């Protein structure tokens, strides 16, 4: 199947790869009894999300983040962002394309191997720092912007609330996070799995965002075209 995958990627990295992913059998994720750290470390070590070029999943491929790369730079200027906490940062696959000059960047991730890899790869890049951390329970630094993309969708309702409370405790100003803005009320899940979440709906009821960035997502054959990043003042949630 690896030769078929390479052939398909060479022909059409977006459309045909979506077909390949939908047909490819996926092993069951066994996470009962595991801590949050163990869950996401297991996902990483077993390559559970690796269907694209990033170990953080297809949503971190460049073809799914082109819009964000452009829009983030505009947002940084408009809201005078000088410090960012990227939580979680994953493998920094696409964020390294964003212009971060003049911004103090800290990326945290619960998977130690990812942080070790990032620190090695970007050791000569000034203004970048990567640390192991759990956004649910660990003390977080005060920054202008907490960037939390493609993360809360993997958390249970209880863990989403804990993470949001932890973000607020940091004293940071803004949160930019993933929300499926046309999706109905989300179902609860076990942390580690996935489902779309609309943060303006039950049980979160976020206020109207300061800014909405539609990602132009093509994953799932267009089922998630409402996938967006929403900007919120943390003091308002």
SULBELTA-V268648 format. One record per helix or strand of 3 or more residues. SS is the DSSP state (helix for helix, strand for strand). FROM is the first residue (numbers start at 1). LEN is the number of residues. If there is no record, write none. Layout:
<<SS	FROM	LEN> <SS	FROM	LEN>>
This chain:
<<helix	2	10> <helix	15	9> <helix	36	10> <helix	58	3> <helix	62	3> <helix	66	13> <strand	83	5> <helix	95	3> <strand	104	6> <helix	112	10> <strand	128	5> <strand	145	4> <helix	152	3> <helix	157	13> <strand	174	7> <strand	211	4> <helix	219	4> <strand	227	7> <helix	234	3>>
